[in-house]
Amino acid sequence: MIRLFTAVPIPDQFKVFLHEMGRGLPGAKPVAPEQMHITLRFIGEVEGGLFKDIREELAAVECCAFPLTIRGVGHFPPRGRPRVVWAGLEPTEQLKRLKRKIDTTLISCGLPPDNRKFAPHITLARLNTTSLGRVTSFLAGNAFLEFDEFMVDSFHLYSSKLSAKGAQHFLEASYPLSAR
């Protein structure tokens, strides 16, 4: 069995800054820069044959490259004790369209639909002992986070292996988006 997800990469220069933000929250476990991405669809564990089908079928997803802006911060879950802090994204129809096309392709491979609300974000840190007051202060202090827009010109298929140190992600395939 192999654990899979699709994601959009983010530019390296943003990853370093976002990692440092996550490090600035006491009691938090920051996400390593090389593990940062924008998840489009968590697929879960699949057999080797289905993995091959998914990898091949995703190559048929057609979408144009588009700009995206990292903007704002928040936490999950939205109610109750925060477990994750994240950087948000300016919602764009192009990002939603790419997700829909990936979902349609995965359904054609035999996977069930993804019924979760799409909340695009970049995980900055996972929280263990961080108090609600510290999370609230962190969010208030970073509320106006905004980077220059960047071009999304590809999406990736990753595998993920869980360990005591957390998940490690491995690039399985990269799919370019058309220039127009």
PyMOL CGO cylinders between C-alpha atoms (Angstrom):
from pymol import cmd
from pymol.cgo import CYLINDER

trace = [
    CYLINDER, 0.00, 0.00, 0.00, 1.16, 3.51, -0.77, 0.3, 1, 1, 1, 1, 1, 1,
    CYLINDER, 1.16, 3.51, -0.77, -0.23, 6.70, 0.82, 0.3, 1, 1, 1, 1, 1, 1,
    CYLINDER, -0.23, 6.70, 0.82, -0.80, 9.47, -1.76, 0.3, 1, 1, 1, 1, 1, 1,
    CYLINDER, -0.80, 9.47, -1.76, -1.85, 13.08, -2.17, 0.3, 1, 1, 1, 1, 1, 1,
    CYLINDER, -1.85, 13.08, -2.17, -1.74, 15.76, -4.86, 0.3, 1, 1, 1, 1, 1, 1,
    CYLINDER, -1.74, 15.76, -4.86, -0.36, 19.21, -4.16, 0.3, 1, 1, 1, 1, 1, 1,
    CYLINDER, -0.36, 19.21, -4.16, 0.85, 22.47, -5.63, 0.3, 1, 1, 1, 1, 1, 1,
    CYLINDER, 0.85, 22.47, -5.63, 4.49, 23.34, -4.85, 0.3, 1, 1, 1, 1, 1, 1,
    CYLINDER, 4.49, 23.34, -4.85, 5.34, 26.72, -3.38, 0.3, 1, 1, 1, 1, 1, 1,
    CYLINDER, 5.34, 26.72, -3.38, 8.46, 28.78, -4.16, 0.3, 1, 1, 1, 1, 1, 1,
    CYLINDER, 8.46, 28.78, -4.16, 11.50, 28.04, -1.99, 0.3, 1, 1, 1, 1, 1, 1,
    CYLINDER, 11.50, 28.04, -1.99, 11.94, 31.68, -0.95, 0.3, 1, 1, 1, 1, 1, 1,
    CYLINDER, 11.94, 31.68, -0.95, 8.49, 31.59, 0.70, 0.3, 1, 1, 1, 1, 1, 1,
    CYLINDER, 8.49, 31.59, 0.70, 9.12, 28.26, 2.41, 0.3, 1, 1, 1, 1, 1, 1,
    CYLINDER, 9.12, 28.26, 2.41, 12.04, 29.58, 4.46, 0.3, 1, 1, 1, 1, 1, 1,
    CYLINDER, 12.04, 29.58, 4.46, 10.05, 32.55, 5.76, 0.3, 1, 1, 1, 1, 1, 1,
    CYLINDER, 10.05, 32.55, 5.76, 6.99, 30.39, 6.52, 0.3, 1, 1, 1, 1, 1, 1,
    CYLINDER, 6.99, 30.39, 6.52, 9.15, 27.85, 8.36, 0.3, 1, 1, 1, 1, 1, 1,
    CYLINDER, 9.15, 27.85, 8.36, 10.61, 30.62, 10.52, 0.3, 1, 1, 1, 1, 1, 1,
    CYLINDER, 10.61, 30.62, 10.52, 7.09, 31.83, 11.29, 0.3, 1, 1, 1, 1, 1, 1,
    CYLINDER, 7.09, 31.83, 11.29, 6.17, 28.35, 12.51, 0.3, 1, 1, 1, 1, 1, 1,
    CYLINDER, 6.17, 28.35, 12.51, 9.32, 28.23, 14.64, 0.3, 1, 1, 1, 1, 1, 1,
    CYLINDER, 9.32, 28.23, 14.64, 8.25, 31.44, 16.35, 0.3, 1, 1, 1, 1, 1, 1,
    CYLINDER, 8.25, 31.44, 16.35, 5.29, 29.84, 18.10, 0.3, 1, 1, 1, 1, 1, 1,
    CYLINDER, 5.29, 29.84, 18.10, 6.22, 28.30, 21.48, 0.3, 1, 1, 1, 1, 1, 1,
    CYLINDER, 6.22, 28.30, 21.48, 5.21, 24.66, 21.87, 0.3, 1, 1, 1, 1, 1, 1,
    CYLINDER, 5.21, 24.66, 21.87, 4.69, 24.23, 18.13, 0.3, 1, 1, 1, 1, 1, 1,
    CYLINDER, 4.69, 24.23, 18.13, 6.36, 21.74, 15.82, 0.3, 1, 1, 1, 1, 1, 1,
    CYLINDER, 6.36, 21.74, 15.82, 7.16, 23.72, 12.64, 0.3, 1, 1, 1, 1, 1, 1,
    CYLINDER, 7.16, 23.72, 12.64, 6.85, 22.05, 9.25, 0.3, 1, 1, 1, 1, 1, 1,
    CYLINDER, 6.85, 22.05, 9.25, 10.21, 21.61, 7.52, 0.3, 1, 1, 1, 1, 1, 1,
    CYLINDER, 10.21, 21.61, 7.52, 10.54, 23.82, 4.42, 0.3, 1, 1, 1, 1, 1, 1,
    CYLINDER, 10.54, 23.82, 4.42, 10.98, 20.82, 2.11, 0.3, 1, 1, 1, 1, 1, 1,
    CYLINDER, 10.98, 20.82, 2.11, 7.66, 19.39, 3.35, 0.3, 1, 1, 1, 1, 1, 1,
    CYLINDER, 7.66, 19.39, 3.35, 5.60, 22.55, 2.65, 0.3, 1, 1, 1, 1, 1, 1,
    CYLINDER, 5.60, 22.55, 2.65, 3.02, 22.46, -0.13, 0.3, 1, 1, 1, 1, 1, 1,
    CYLINDER, 3.02, 22.46, -0.13, -0.63, 23.24, -0.88, 0.3, 1, 1, 1, 1, 1, 1,
    CYLINDER, -0.63, 23.24, -0.88, -2.62, 20.01, -0.71, 0.3, 1, 1, 1, 1, 1, 1,
    CYLINDER, -2.62, 20.01, -0.71, -5.23, 19.69, -3.45, 0.3, 1, 1, 1, 1, 1, 1,
    CYLINDER, -5.23, 19.69, -3.45, -6.47, 16.18, -2.65, 0.3, 1, 1, 1, 1, 1, 1,
    CYLINDER, -6.47, 16.18, -2.65, -5.50, 13.67, 0.00, 0.3, 1, 1, 1, 1, 1, 1,
    CYLINDER, -5.50, 13.67, 0.00, -5.96, 10.31, -1.70, 0.3, 1, 1, 1, 1, 1, 1,
    CYLINDER, -5.96, 10.31, -1.70, -4.99, 7.95, 1.11, 0.3, 1, 1, 1, 1, 1, 1,
    CYLINDER, -4.99, 7.95, 1.11, -3.58, 4.43, 0.86, 0.3, 1, 1, 1, 1, 1, 1,
    CYLINDER, -3.58, 4.43, 0.86, -3.90, 2.59, -2.45, 0.3, 1, 1, 1, 1, 1, 1,
    CYLINDER, -3.90, 2.59, -2.45, -2.61, -0.67, -3.94, 0.3, 1, 1, 1, 1, 1, 1,
    CYLINDER, -2.61, -0.67, -3.94, 0.27, -0.64, -6.43, 0.3, 1, 1, 1, 1, 1, 1,
    CYLINDER, 0.27, -0.64, -6.43, -1.94, -1.14, -9.50, 0.3, 1, 1, 1, 1, 1, 1,
    CYLINDER, -1.94, -1.14, -9.50, -4.22, 1.76, -8.58, 0.3, 1, 1, 1, 1, 1, 1,
    CYLINDER, -4.22, 1.76, -8.58, -1.14, 3.89, -7.84, 0.3, 1, 1, 1, 1, 1, 1,
    CYLINDER, -1.14, 3.89, -7.84, 0.07, 3.26, -11.39, 0.3, 1, 1, 1, 1, 1, 1,
    CYLINDER, 0.07, 3.26, -11.39, -3.35, 4.17, -12.83, 0.3, 1, 1, 1, 1, 1, 1,
    CYLINDER, -3.35, 4.17, -12.83, -3.53, 7.37, -10.77, 0.3, 1, 1, 1, 1, 1, 1,
    CYLINDER, -3.53, 7.37, -10.77, -0.02, 8.41, -11.79, 0.3, 1, 1, 1, 1, 1, 1,
    CYLINDER, -0.02, 8.41, -11.79, -0.82, 7.86, -15.47, 0.3, 1, 1, 1, 1, 1, 1,
    CYLINDER, -0.82, 7.86, -15.47, -4.32, 9.37, -15.49, 0.3, 1, 1, 1, 1, 1, 1,
    CYLINDER, -4.32, 9.37, -15.49, -3.27, 12.58, -13.72, 0.3, 1, 1, 1, 1, 1, 1,
    CYLINDER, -3.27, 12.58, -13.72, -1.05, 13.31, -16.73, 0.3, 1, 1, 1, 1, 1, 1,
    CYLINDER, -1.05, 13.31, -16.73, -4.25, 13.96, -18.72, 0.3, 1, 1, 1, 1, 1, 1,
    CYLINDER, -4.25, 13.96, -18.72, -5.37, 16.82, -16.45, 0.3, 1, 1, 1, 1, 1, 1,
    CYLINDER, -5.37, 16.82, -16.45, -5.40, 19.97, -18.57, 0.3, 1, 1, 1, 1, 1, 1,
    CYLINDER, -5.40, 19.97, -18.57, -5.27, 23.34, -16.90, 0.3, 1, 1, 1, 1, 1, 1,
    CYLINDER, -5.27, 23.34, -16.90, -3.58, 26.67, -17.57, 0.3, 1, 1, 1, 1, 1, 1,
    CYLINDER, -3.58, 26.67, -17.57, -0.91, 28.08, -15.28, 0.3, 1, 1, 1, 1, 1, 1,
    CYLINDER, -0.91, 28.08, -15.28, -2.24, 30.78, -12.96, 0.3, 1, 1, 1, 1, 1, 1,
    CYLINDER, -2.24, 30.78, -12.96, -1.09, 33.26, -10.31, 0.3, 1, 1, 1, 1, 1, 1,
    CYLINDER, -1.09, 33.26, -10.31, -1.63, 32.61, -6.60, 0.3, 1, 1, 1, 1, 1, 1,
    CYLINDER, -1.63, 32.61, -6.60, -1.06, 34.75, -3.51, 0.3, 1, 1, 1, 1, 1, 1,
    CYLINDER, -1.06, 34.75, -3.51, -0.27, 33.58, 0.02, 0.3, 1, 1, 1, 1, 1, 1,
    CYLINDER, -0.27, 33.58, 0.02, -2.35, 35.78, 2.34, 0.3, 1, 1, 1, 1, 1, 1,
    CYLINDER, -2.35, 35.78, 2.34, -3.36, 35.61, 6.00, 0.3, 1, 1, 1, 1, 1, 1,
    CYLINDER, -3.36, 35.61, 6.00, -3.08, 33.01, 8.73, 0.3, 1, 1, 1, 1, 1, 1,
    CYLINDER, -3.08, 33.01, 8.73, -5.46, 30.79, 10.66, 0.3, 1, 1, 1, 1, 1, 1,
    CYLINDER, -5.46, 30.79, 10.66, -5.80, 27.55, 12.56, 0.3, 1, 1, 1, 1, 1, 1,
    CYLINDER, -5.80, 27.55, 12.56, -7.53, 24.17, 12.43, 0.3, 1, 1, 1, 1, 1, 1,
    CYLINDER, -7.53, 24.17, 12.43, -9.92, 23.21, 13.78, 0.3, 1, 1, 1, 1, 1, 1,
    CYLINDER, -9.92, 23.21, 13.78, -11.71, 26.54, 13.51, 0.3, 1, 1, 1, 1, 1, 1,
    CYLINDER, -11.71, 26.54, 13.51, -13.49, 25.83, 16.82, 0.3, 1, 1, 1, 1, 1, 1,
    CYLINDER, -13.49, 25.83, 16.82, -12.02, 24.22, 19.88, 0.3, 1, 1, 1, 1, 1, 1,
    CYLINDER, -12.02, 24.22, 19.88, -8.37, 23.67, 20.71, 0.3, 1, 1, 1, 1, 1, 1,
    CYLINDER, -8.37, 23.67, 20.71, -6.12, 24.62, 17.76, 0.3, 1, 1, 1, 1, 1, 1,
    CYLINDER, -6.12, 24.62, 17.76, -4.01, 21.72, 16.44, 0.3, 1, 1, 1, 1, 1, 1,
    CYLINDER, -4.01, 21.72, 16.44, -2.47, 23.36, 13.35, 0.3, 1, 1, 1, 1, 1, 1,
    CYLINDER, -2.47, 23.36, 13.35, -1.58, 26.91, 12.29, 0.3, 1, 1, 1, 1, 1, 1,
    CYLINDER, -1.58, 26.91, 12.29, -1.51, 27.74, 8.61, 0.3, 1, 1, 1, 1, 1, 1,
    CYLINDER, -1.51, 27.74, 8.61, -0.90, 30.43, 6.01, 0.3, 1, 1, 1, 1, 1, 1,
    CYLINDER, -0.90, 30.43, 6.01, -3.87, 31.01, 3.75, 0.3, 1, 1, 1, 1, 1, 1,
    CYLINDER, -3.87, 31.01, 3.75, -4.22, 31.58, 0.04, 0.3, 1, 1, 1, 1, 1, 1,
    CYLINDER, -4.22, 31.58, 0.04, -6.14, 34.15, -1.91, 0.3, 1, 1, 1, 1, 1, 1,
    CYLINDER, -6.14, 34.15, -1.91, -9.05, 32.05, -3.20, 0.3, 1, 1, 1, 1, 1, 1,
    CYLINDER, -9.05, 32.05, -3.20, -9.00, 31.85, -6.98, 0.3, 1, 1, 1, 1, 1, 1,
    CYLINDER, -9.00, 31.85, -6.98, -11.30, 30.17, -9.45, 0.3, 1, 1, 1, 1, 1, 1,
    CYLINDER, -11.30, 30.17, -9.45, -8.25, 28.72, -11.23, 0.3, 1, 1, 1, 1, 1, 1,
    CYLINDER, -8.25, 28.72, -11.23, -7.12, 26.84, -8.10, 0.3, 1, 1, 1, 1, 1, 1,
    CYLINDER, -7.12, 26.84, -8.10, -10.64, 25.50, -7.56, 0.3, 1, 1, 1, 1, 1, 1,
    CYLINDER, -10.64, 25.50, -7.56, -10.82, 24.46, -11.22, 0.3, 1, 1, 1, 1, 1, 1,
    CYLINDER, -10.82, 24.46, -11.22, -7.53, 22.56, -10.96, 0.3, 1, 1, 1, 1, 1, 1,
    CYLINDER, -7.53, 22.56, -10.96, -8.81, 20.76, -7.85, 0.3, 1, 1, 1, 1, 1, 1,
    CYLINDER, -8.81, 20.76, -7.85, -12.09, 19.84, -9.58, 0.3, 1, 1, 1, 1, 1, 1,
    CYLINDER, -12.09, 19.84, -9.58, -10.22, 18.43, -12.58, 0.3, 1, 1, 1, 1, 1, 1,
    CYLINDER, -10.22, 18.43, -12.58, -7.97, 16.35, -10.32, 0.3, 1, 1, 1, 1, 1, 1,
    CYLINDER, -7.97, 16.35, -10.32, -11.02, 15.13, -8.36, 0.3, 1, 1, 1, 1, 1, 1,
    CYLINDER, -11.02, 15.13, -8.36, -12.81, 14.14, -11.57, 0.3, 1, 1, 1, 1, 1, 1,
    CYLINDER, -12.81, 14.14, -11.57, -9.75, 12.22, -12.74, 0.3, 1, 1, 1, 1, 1, 1,
    CYLINDER, -9.75, 12.22, -12.74, -9.41, 10.40, -9.42, 0.3, 1, 1, 1, 1, 1, 1,
    CYLINDER, -9.41, 10.40, -9.42, -13.10, 9.44, -9.48, 0.3, 1, 1, 1, 1, 1, 1,
    CYLINDER, -13.10, 9.44, -9.48, -12.58, 7.99, -12.97, 0.3, 1, 1, 1, 1, 1, 1,
    CYLINDER, -12.58, 7.99, -12.97, -9.79, 5.86, -11.45, 0.3, 1, 1, 1, 1, 1, 1,
    CYLINDER, -9.79, 5.86, -11.45, -12.33, 4.39, -9.01, 0.3, 1, 1, 1, 1, 1, 1,
    CYLINDER, -12.33, 4.39, -9.01, -11.73, 6.57, -5.96, 0.3, 1, 1, 1, 1, 1, 1,
    CYLINDER, -11.73, 6.57, -5.96, -14.69, 7.95, -4.02, 0.3, 1, 1, 1, 1, 1, 1,
    CYLINDER, -14.69, 7.95, -4.02, -15.45, 11.69, -4.28, 0.3, 1, 1, 1, 1, 1, 1,
    CYLINDER, -15.45, 11.69, -4.28, -13.78, 14.01, -1.80, 0.3, 1, 1, 1, 1, 1, 1,
    CYLINDER, -13.78, 14.01, -1.80, -16.68, 15.44, 0.21, 0.3, 1, 1, 1, 1, 1, 1,
    CYLINDER, -16.68, 15.44, 0.21, -14.58, 17.67, 2.46, 0.3, 1, 1, 1, 1, 1, 1,
    CYLINDER, -14.58, 17.67, 2.46, -14.74, 21.42, 2.00, 0.3, 1, 1, 1, 1, 1, 1,
    CYLINDER, -14.74, 21.42, 2.00, -11.67, 22.61, 0.09, 0.3, 1, 1, 1, 1, 1, 1,
    CYLINDER, -11.67, 22.61, 0.09, -9.71, 24.94, 2.40, 0.3, 1, 1, 1, 1, 1, 1,
    CYLINDER, -9.71, 24.94, 2.40, -6.41, 25.63, 0.60, 0.3, 1, 1, 1, 1, 1, 1,
    CYLINDER, -6.41, 25.63, 0.60, -3.59, 26.44, 3.00, 0.3, 1, 1, 1, 1, 1, 1,
    CYLINDER, -3.59, 26.44, 3.00, 0.06, 25.85, 3.85, 0.3, 1, 1, 1, 1, 1, 1,
    CYLINDER, 0.06, 25.85, 3.85, 0.60, 24.16, 7.20, 0.3, 1, 1, 1, 1, 1, 1,
    CYLINDER, 0.60, 24.16, 7.20, 3.14, 26.14, 9.23, 0.3, 1, 1, 1, 1, 1, 1,
    CYLINDER, 3.14, 26.14, 9.23, 3.21, 24.14, 12.46, 0.3, 1, 1, 1, 1, 1, 1,
    CYLINDER, 3.21, 24.14, 12.46, 1.45, 21.45, 14.45, 0.3, 1, 1, 1, 1, 1, 1,
    CYLINDER, 1.45, 21.45, 14.45, 0.51, 22.38, 17.99, 0.3, 1, 1, 1, 1, 1, 1,
    CYLINDER, 0.51, 22.38, 17.99, 0.97, 20.29, 21.10, 0.3, 1, 1, 1, 1, 1, 1,
    CYLINDER, 0.97, 20.29, 21.10, 1.40, 22.42, 24.20, 0.3, 1, 1, 1, 1, 1, 1,
    CYLINDER, 1.40, 22.42, 24.20, 0.77, 25.87, 22.73, 0.3, 1, 1, 1, 1, 1, 1,
    CYLINDER, 0.77, 25.87, 22.73, -1.80, 27.84, 24.73, 0.3, 1, 1, 1, 1, 1, 1,
    CYLINDER, -1.80, 27.84, 24.73, -4.82, 29.39, 23.05, 0.3, 1, 1, 1, 1, 1, 1,
    CYLINDER, -4.82, 29.39, 23.05, -3.51, 32.81, 24.13, 0.3, 1, 1, 1, 1, 1, 1,
    CYLINDER, -3.51, 32.81, 24.13, -0.24, 32.28, 22.27, 0.3, 1, 1, 1, 1, 1, 1,
    CYLINDER, -0.24, 32.28, 22.27, -2.07, 31.07, 19.16, 0.3, 1, 1, 1, 1, 1, 1,
    CYLINDER, -2.07, 31.07, 19.16, -4.36, 34.11, 19.30, 0.3, 1, 1, 1, 1, 1, 1,
    CYLINDER, -4.36, 34.11, 19.30, -1.36, 36.45, 19.64, 0.3, 1, 1, 1, 1, 1, 1,
    CYLINDER, -1.36, 36.45, 19.64, 0.42, 34.68, 16.76, 0.3, 1, 1, 1, 1, 1, 1,
    CYLINDER, 0.42, 34.68, 16.76, -2.62, 35.04, 14.51, 0.3, 1, 1, 1, 1, 1, 1,
    CYLINDER, -2.62, 35.04, 14.51, -3.10, 38.71, 15.43, 0.3, 1, 1, 1, 1, 1, 1,
    CYLINDER, -3.10, 38.71, 15.43, 0.59, 39.48, 14.86, 0.3, 1, 1, 1, 1, 1, 1,
    CYLINDER, 0.59, 39.48, 14.86, 0.57, 37.84, 11.42, 0.3, 1, 1, 1, 1, 1, 1,
    CYLINDER, 0.57, 37.84, 11.42, -2.93, 38.74, 10.27, 0.3, 1, 1, 1, 1, 1, 1,
    CYLINDER, -2.93, 38.74, 10.27, -1.64, 40.91, 7.43, 0.3, 1, 1, 1, 1, 1, 1,
    CYLINDER, -1.64, 40.91, 7.43, 0.76, 38.29, 6.03, 0.3, 1, 1, 1, 1, 1, 1,
    CYLINDER, 0.76, 38.29, 6.03, 0.95, 38.63, 2.25, 0.3, 1, 1, 1, 1, 1, 1,
    CYLINDER, 0.95, 38.63, 2.25, 3.54, 37.61, -0.32, 0.3, 1, 1, 1, 1, 1, 1,
    CYLINDER, 3.54, 37.61, -0.32, 3.91, 38.68, -3.92, 0.3, 1, 1, 1, 1, 1, 1,
    CYLINDER, 3.91, 38.68, -3.92, 1.91, 36.41, -6.18, 0.3, 1, 1, 1, 1, 1, 1,
    CYLINDER, 1.91, 36.41, -6.18, 3.66, 33.44, -7.76, 0.3, 1, 1, 1, 1, 1, 1,
    CYLINDER, 3.66, 33.44, -7.76, 2.81, 31.35, -10.79, 0.3, 1, 1, 1, 1, 1, 1,
    CYLINDER, 2.81, 31.35, -10.79, 1.40, 27.88, -10.31, 0.3, 1, 1, 1, 1, 1, 1,
    CYLINDER, 1.40, 27.88, -10.31, 2.78, 26.07, -13.34, 0.3, 1, 1, 1, 1, 1, 1,
    CYLINDER, 2.78, 26.07, -13.34, 2.55, 22.47, -12.14, 0.3, 1, 1, 1, 1, 1, 1,
    CYLINDER, 2.55, 22.47, -12.14, 1.05, 20.13, -9.59, 0.3, 1, 1, 1, 1, 1, 1,
    CYLINDER, 1.05, 20.13, -9.59, 2.61, 17.03, -8.07, 0.3, 1, 1, 1, 1, 1, 1,
    CYLINDER, 2.61, 17.03, -8.07, 1.70, 13.56, -6.91, 0.3, 1, 1, 1, 1, 1, 1,
    CYLINDER, 1.70, 13.56, -6.91, 3.39, 12.72, -3.62, 0.3, 1, 1, 1, 1, 1, 1,
    CYLINDER, 3.39, 12.72, -3.62, 3.65, 9.60, -1.52, 0.3, 1, 1, 1, 1, 1, 1,
    CYLINDER, 3.65, 9.60, -1.52, 3.79, 9.98, 2.22, 0.3, 1, 1, 1, 1, 1, 1,
    CYLINDER, 3.79, 9.98, 2.22, 5.36, 7.75, 4.84, 0.3, 1, 1, 1, 1, 1, 1,
    CYLINDER, 5.36, 7.75, 4.84, 4.39, 8.14, 8.48, 0.3, 1, 1, 1, 1, 1, 1,
    CYLINDER, 4.39, 8.14, 8.48, 6.98, 7.73, 11.22, 0.3, 1, 1, 1, 1, 1, 1,
    CYLINDER, 6.98, 7.73, 11.22, 7.51, 8.73, 14.83, 0.3, 1, 1, 1, 1, 1, 1,
    CYLINDER, 7.51, 8.73, 14.83, 9.08, 11.97, 13.54, 0.3, 1, 1, 1, 1, 1, 1,
    CYLINDER, 9.08, 11.97, 13.54, 6.02, 12.78, 11.41, 0.3, 1, 1, 1, 1, 1, 1,
    CYLINDER, 6.02, 12.78, 11.41, 5.19, 12.34, 7.75, 0.3, 1, 1, 1, 1, 1, 1,
    CYLINDER, 5.19, 12.34, 7.75, 7.83, 12.40, 5.06, 0.3, 1, 1, 1, 1, 1, 1,
    CYLINDER, 7.83, 12.40, 5.06, 6.76, 13.28, 1.52, 0.3, 1, 1, 1, 1, 1, 1,
    CYLINDER, 6.76, 13.28, 1.52, 8.29, 11.89, -1.66, 0.3, 1, 1, 1, 1, 1, 1,
    CYLINDER, 8.29, 11.89, -1.66, 7.70, 13.27, -5.15, 0.3, 1, 1, 1, 1, 1, 1,
    CYLINDER, 7.70, 13.27, -5.15, 6.21, 10.53, -7.36, 0.3, 1, 1, 1, 1, 1, 1,
    CYLINDER, 6.21, 10.53, -7.36, 5.27, 12.54, -10.46, 0.3, 1, 1, 1, 1, 1, 1,
    CYLINDER, 5.27, 12.54, -10.46, 5.10, 16.15, -11.64, 0.3, 1, 1, 1, 1, 1, 1,
    CYLINDER, 5.10, 16.15, -11.64, 2.46, 17.46, -14.05, 0.3, 1, 1, 1, 1, 1, 1,
    CYLINDER, 2.46, 17.46, -14.05, 3.07, 20.75, -15.88, 0.3, 1, 1, 1, 1, 1, 1,
    CYLINDER, 3.07, 20.75, -15.88, 0.23, 23.19, -16.52, 0.3, 1, 1, 1, 1, 1, 1,
    CYLINDER, 0.23, 23.19, -16.52, -0.06, 24.78, -19.94, 0.3, 1, 1, 1, 1, 1, 1,
    CYLINDER, -0.06, 24.78, -19.94, 1.16, 28.33, -20.53, 0.3, 1, 1, 1, 1, 1, 1,
    CYLINDER, 1.16, 28.33, -20.53, -2.25, 29.17, -22.10, 0.3, 1, 1, 1, 1, 1, 1,
]
cmd.load_cgo(trace, "trace")
